[in-house]
Amino acid sequence: MKFMVQSEQARQLDDEERAELYKRMGEFYGGIPEGVTLECDYIRADRLGSWSVLDVPDRATLDGILAPFDGYVRVTVTELVSGADGLGEAPPGS
């Protein structure tokens, strides 16, 4: 399953909180779980948010990856399908 994850800093972080957020980010980048592919990752120039596309086995895996960032960032998650796979199909729930 592919997901686009858009994150934005939840609030103004103090220096200690920012250091903790960056530590957690480093732990993620340094130990991407087995079966997870980080397909692309862009950080805003102002360093207050990012956009990433991850391929994960299931939504629970993604939720586990995002859990350490709770309270530091607001996250919007969008499930993705390839353009060719989505052609001719009605969107889910329509």
C-alpha positions in Angstrom: 0.0 0.0 0.0 1.3 3.4 -0.9 0.6 6.5 1.2 1.5 10.2 0.9 2.2 11.6 4.3 2.1 15.4 4.6 3.3 16.6 8.0 3.4 20.1 9.4 4.8 21.2 12.7 1.9 21.2 15.1 2.9 24.3 17.0 6.0 26.4 17.8 8.5 24.0 19.3 11.1 25.1 21.8 14.7 24.1 21.3 14.4 21.0 23.5 11.3 19.8 21.7 12.9 20.5 18.3 15.9 18.5 19.3 13.7 15.6 20.3 11.8 15.8 17.0 15.0 15.7 15.0 16.3 12.8 17.1 13.1 10.8 16.3 13.4 11.7 12.6 17.0 10.4 12.7 15.9 7.2 14.3 13.3 6.7 11.5 15.7 7.4 8.7 18.4 5.3 10.3 16.1 2.3 10.8 13.4 2.1 8.2 11.5 -1.1 9.1 11.7 -4.2 7.0 9.1 -4.2 4.3 8.8 -0.4 4.2 10.1 1.6 1.3 10.5 5.4 1.5 9.9 6.2 -2.2 10.4 10.0 -1.9 10.7 12.5 0.8 10.8 16.3 0.6 11.1 18.8 3.4 9.8 22.3 3.1 12.5 25.0 2.8 11.3 26.6 6.1 11.8 23.2 7.8 8.2 23.3 9.2 6.8 20.4 7.2 7.4 17.6 4.8 5.8 15.4 2.1 6.7 11.7 1.8 5.5 8.7 -0.1 5.9 5.4 1.7 5.1 1.8 0.5 4.1 -0.2 3.6 2.5 -3.6 4.1 -0.6 -2.2 5.7 -2.0 0.9 7.4 -1.1 -0.4 10.9 2.6 -0.3 9.9 2.3 3.3 8.8 0.5 4.2 12.0 3.3 2.7 14.0 5.9 4.7 12.0 4.0 7.9 12.6 3.3 7.3 16.4 6.6 8.7 17.7 5.8 12.1 16.0 2.5 12.5 17.7 2.3 15.9 19.4 5.2 17.3 17.3 3.5 17.3 13.9 0.0 17.3 12.4 -0.2 14.6 9.7 -2.5 14.1 6.7 -2.4 10.7 5.2 -3.6 9.9 1.7 -3.7 6.4 0.2 -2.3 6.4 -3.4 -2.8 4.2 -6.5 -0.9 4.6 -9.7 -2.6 6.6 -12.4 -3.0 3.6 -14.7 -4.5 1.5 -11.9 -7.1 4.3 -11.1 -8.2 4.9 -14.6 -11.9 4.2 -15.3 -12.7 3.5 -11.6 -15.0 5.6 -9.4 -13.3 6.9 -6.3 -13.9 4.8 -3.1 -17.1 5.9 -1.4 -18.6 7.6 -4.5 
